Amino acid sequence: MQSDRHSVPVSKKRLWAGRIISALPALFLFVDGAMKLVKPEVVVKTTVELGYTETVIVPLGIVLLACTILYLIPWTAILGAILLTGYLGGAVATQVRAGQALFAILFPVALGVLLWGGLVLRDDRLRTFIPLRT
């Protein structure tokens, strides 16, 4: 058995399932952050339509990339997940304020569930804080 955190053993199957589940939202968030740095027209248009000025796009991209990188590093993954949870909460609030469809509101929630679900599978210590069964 092996663990991303070396202190608590996790089965290989759970470890790899956690890595795969963690990679899905991380890949999306990494691409989203990179797109904010490149600022294609669709990103600028969407951001302005959501009520933000164009000047916040690059700083949001930097924050998102930094948090995602922290999430991908095993020793800082929990900190990264906490920071990404805050970022995604802001995304939910933005979508609600802008009157977006239910899918747009729940998509960041789904990303957060995948982020934490992947971590719970990778690190047994989290199972004591987030029990999935009694």
Secondary structure, DSSP 8 states (H G I E B T S, - for coil): -B-TTSSS-B-HHHHHHHHHHHHHHHHHHHHHHHHHHH--HHHHHHHHHTT--GGGHHHHHHHHHHHHHHHHSGGGHHHHHHHHHHHHHHHHHHHHHTT--HHHHHHHHHHHHHHHHHHHHH-THHHHHS-S--
